[in-house]
Amino acid sequence: MSEQALEAPGRAAILTPEAAAGDRRPRRGRRRWTGRILPIYTGVVMLYLVLPILVMIMYTFNQSSNSRVTLNWQGFTIYWWLHTFDVTDTGSGDRPGSTSSCS
């Protein structure tokens, strides 16, 4: 028995934490490549979900005409942010396919 093990009469040896640890020491050095899969996958998924939103926000600052929306950058403006609720033509809603499911 190890000198760190404590023996009680009529019982099995009780190991102290130092003796229980034995030769198990924390490994230092190279991490396994499998430990990097989850952070990389999480980063890719987050980029996939957030990138379209960031592109839409970026294009709200594009200076385009009211009649035509293009993906070509035509200049910087905050017009669309200042006039967000000024759009009155939202459609009549009586066209097929645009009915509400809450009626």
Secondary structure, DSSP 8 states (H G I E B T S, - for coil): --TTEE--TTS--EE-HHHHHTT-----S---GGGGHHHHHHHHHHHHHHHHHHHHHHHTTB---SS---SS---B--HHHHTTT-------S-STT---TT-
